[in-house]
């Protein structure tokens, strides 16, 4: 039973991290389009900043996957039940 909870929490960690990143990317892309439509001359600057933030936003699910792998491969086998 305890191993099942560890696996469930790892799946939840990966799934919610991916969902949050997807919502963040959609908001980021929408705001980029709004800003470029309002001030077309600022388009390249806004795009460069968007790619910087997108790279940082991509780190969140990668950290979640690393923590989930730790739970699955280190914590779960150590639980006897």
N, C-alpha and C positions, 0 to 999 in steps of 0.2 A: 504494500500500500504506500509506503514512504517513497519507494522508487517511482511509482506512478505520479506522485505529487511533484517530484523533482523533474520528471519528463514534461509534465503539464506546465510547470512554471517556466521551463526552458522554451517550450513552444510559445507560451504567452509572451515571453520576453522578446523573441524573434518577431512574432506577429505584430505586437504593438509598436515595436521599433520601426518596422517596415511601414505600418499604417501612418505613424507620425511623420516619417520622412516623406511619404507620398503626399500628405496634406501640406507639408512645408514646401515641397517642390511646386505644388500647384499654386500656392499663394505667392511664392517667389516669382514664378513665371507670369502670373497675372499682373503683379505689381510692375514687373519689367515692361510688359506691354503697355500698361497705363502710363508709366513714366516716359516711355519712348514716344507714345502718341501725343503727349502733352508738350514735350520738348525734344523734337527729333535730332537736334544738334548734340544732345547729351547721350544719344543712343550707344555709341561705343564705350563711353565711360560707365554707363549703367550696366552694359553687358559684361564688362570686365569685373565689376563688383559682384554681379550676379554669379559669375563662374567661381569667384573666390568663396562666396557664401555657400554655393552648391557643393563645393569640395568639403567645406566644414560640415555641412549638413549630411553629407555621405558618411562621415565618420561615426555618426550615432548608431546606425544599424550594424556597422562593422564591430563596434564595441559590444553591442548586444549579442551578436553571433559568437564572439569570443567568450563572453560570460556564459552563454548557453552551452557552448562546447565544454567549458570547465565543469558546469553542472552535470552534463551528461556523462563525461568520461572520467571525472575525478570524484565528484560527490556521490553520484548514484551507485557506482560499484562498491563504494565503501559502506553503504547502508545495508545492513543485514535485516532481513525481514522475512 
